[in-house]
Amino acid sequence: MSLRFSDRTALVTGHASGIGAATAALLAAEGAEVIGVDLSQGQDVTDPTLWAGLAGQLAGIDLAVVNAGVSSAAPIAELDFADWRRTLSVNLDGAMLSVQAAMRAMIGHGRGGAIVVTASIAGLKAEPGTAAYAASKAGAIHLARVAAKEGAPHRIRVNAIAPGGVDTPIWDGMDFFGQMVTDLGSRAAATAALAQMATPLGRWATTEETARQIAFLLSDDAATITGAVLAADGGYSL
């Protein structure tokens, strides 16, 4: 394996599971020192005091993966406002604070850097029942684009990735998915059925595949890419 990220330090939020865990593992395998932030460690990305306390530890970061997020599913007419606020808080407020902390560190040391925001194809394609999640991810996409423009004079690249179906634990908290697992007899059958229904390529991505896409955007191979949104959705948005 190459060591594209040797002598670099990376922040990864939501690093304890799913895409975050796969990305943290890949970056570490390719030479990066990884600083993980995750709710499982009592670290709430929506808390400004967390980021103030981490400022010293993050001062030397070269890379950041803004990945922490939660799921949500309900029609607008039935959407509980508390759930709306929870979703927007983690997926958008938390993303802003994470990007802000990363940019402050990178501007401070003057070497530039690269940031990837984990958004979702739901932020680009409207579907019923996704209002809170989709709005939060659409906001995260535009946050990344604005950050790219602000970061460019400081040699900070900022991009977003918009995955479609990825087999992660985030699905397990969604009622409709739980019902599919029950109806079809297994989690694997439920994921396969969803992929066949909506994804032209006929399958979901693995977290490792998504991690490799994120790593590309962070790497020097993407040196002229900033403000982009990589739709990694198996053709779902076609």
SVG drawing of the C-alpha trace seen along z (x, -y; Angstrom):
<svg xmlns="http://www.w3.org/2000/svg" viewBox="-49 -34 55 49">
<polyline fill="none" stroke="black" stroke-width="0.4" points="0.0,0.0 1.2,-3.5 2.0,-6.0 0.2,-9.0 -0.4,-10.6 2.9,-10.1 3.9,-13.0 0.3,-14.3 -2.3,-14.5 -5.9,-14.0 -9.1,-14.8 -11.9,-12.3 -15.3,-13.0 -17.6,-10.1 -14.6,-7.8 -15.9,-4.9 -18.2,-3.3 -19.2,-3.1 -17.6,-5.4 -15.7,-7.2 -14.1,-4.1 -13.1,-2.8 -11.7,-6.2 -9.7,-6.5 -8.3,-3.1 -7.3,-3.8 -5.6,-7.1 -3.7,-5.5 -2.6,-2.6 -1.3,-5.2 0.8,-7.0 -1.4,-9.6 -1.7,-10.3 -5.5,-10.2 -7.3,-12.3 -10.7,-10.9 -13.8,-12.7 -16.8,-10.6 -19.9,-10.7 -19.0,-7.2 -16.1,-8.9 -18.4,-11.6 -17.4,-14.1 -20.4,-16.0 -19.6,-17.7 -22.4,-20.2 -20.8,-21.6 -18.6,-24.7 -16.7,-24.1 -15.5,-20.7 -13.8,-22.4 -12.4,-25.2 -10.8,-22.5 -9.4,-20.6 -7.8,-23.6 -4.3,-22.9 -4.5,-19.2 -5.8,-20.1 -3.3,-22.9 -1.1,-20.8 -3.7,-19.0 -3.3,-18.8 -6.5,-16.8 -10.1,-16.7 -13.0,-14.4 -16.2,-15.9 -18.3,-12.8 -20.3,-12.7 -24.0,-12.4 -27.4,-11.0 -30.3,-9.7 -33.9,-10.8 -37.0,-9.8 -40.6,-11.2 -42.9,-13.0 -43.0,-16.8 -46.6,-16.7 -45.6,-14.2 -42.2,-15.4 -41.5,-16.1 -39.8,-19.4 -37.4,-18.0 -36.3,-15.4 -35.8,-18.1 -33.6,-20.1 -31.6,-17.0 -30.9,-16.2 -29.9,-19.7 -27.9,-20.1 -25.6,-17.1 -25.5,-17.1 -25.2,-20.9 -24.3,-22.7 -21.8,-19.9 -20.4,-20.1 -19.9,-23.8 -18.1,-23.6 -15.9,-20.8 -15.0,-22.7 -14.5,-25.9 -12.0,-24.1 -10.2,-22.5 -9.9,-25.8 -8.7,-27.7 -6.0,-25.2 -4.9,-25.1 -4.9,-28.9 -3.0,-29.1 -0.1,-26.9 0.0,-28.3 0.6,-25.0 -2.9,-24.7 -4.7,-21.4 -7.7,-19.4 -11.1,-18.8 -13.9,-16.4 -17.4,-16.8 -19.5,-13.6 -22.8,-14.7 -25.4,-12.4 -27.1,-12.1 -30.2,-13.0 -28.8,-16.5 -29.1,-16.6 -32.1,-14.4 -35.5,-15.0 -37.3,-12.0 -40.5,-11.8 -39.8,-11.4 -36.3,-12.8 -36.9,-16.4 -34.7,-16.8 -31.9,-14.6 -32.0,-15.9 -32.1,-19.6 -29.1,-19.0 -27.1,-17.3 -27.9,-20.0 -26.8,-22.6 -23.6,-20.6 -22.9,-20.5 -23.2,-24.3 -21.2,-24.8 -18.4,-22.8 -18.6,-25.0 -18.5,-28.2 -15.6,-26.9 -13.8,-26.0 -14.0,-29.6 -12.9,-31.0 -10.1,-28.4 -8.6,-28.8 -6.4,-31.8 -5.0,-29.8 -4.4,-26.7 -7.2,-24.8 -9.2,-22.5 -12.7,-21.6 -14.9,-19.1 -18.0,-17.1 -18.8,-13.5 -22.5,-12.5 -22.8,-8.8 -26.0,-6.9 -26.6,-3.6 -23.6,-2.6 -23.9,0.4 -23.4,-1.3 -25.1,-1.1 -27.0,-4.4 -29.7,-2.4 -30.3,-0.3 -31.9,-3.3 -34.5,-3.8 -37.9,-2.2 -38.7,-1.4 -35.4,0.5 -36.1,2.4 -39.4,3.5 -37.7,4.6 -35.3,6.7 -38.2,8.3 -40.2,8.9 -37.3,10.2 -35.7,12.3 -32.2,10.7 -30.3,7.4 -28.4,8.6 -31.7,9.3 -33.0,5.8 -29.9,4.0 -30.0,6.0 -33.6,5.2 -33.1,1.5 -30.1,1.5 -32.0,3.3 -35.0,0.9 -33.1,-2.4 -29.5,-1.9 -28.8,-1.2 -25.5,0.6 -27.6,2.9 -25.7,2.8 -24.7,0.5 -21.2,-0.7 -19.0,0.7 -17.6,-1.7 -14.1,-0.8 -15.0,-1.9 -16.3,-5.2 -13.2,-5.6 -11.0,-5.2 -13.0,-7.9 -12.6,-10.3 -8.9,-9.5 -8.6,-10.4 -10.2,-13.8 -7.8,-14.4 -4.7,-13.3 -2.4,-15.2 -3.9,-13.4 -6.9,-15.8 -4.7,-18.9 -6.8,-21.0 -10.2,-19.8 -12.0,-22.1 -15.6,-23.0 -16.7,-19.8 -19.4,-17.4 -18.6,-13.7 -21.9,-11.9 -20.8,-8.3 -24.3,-6.8 -24.2,-3.9 -26.3,-5.9 -29.2,-6.6 -29.4,-10.2 -29.6,-9.5"/>
</svg>
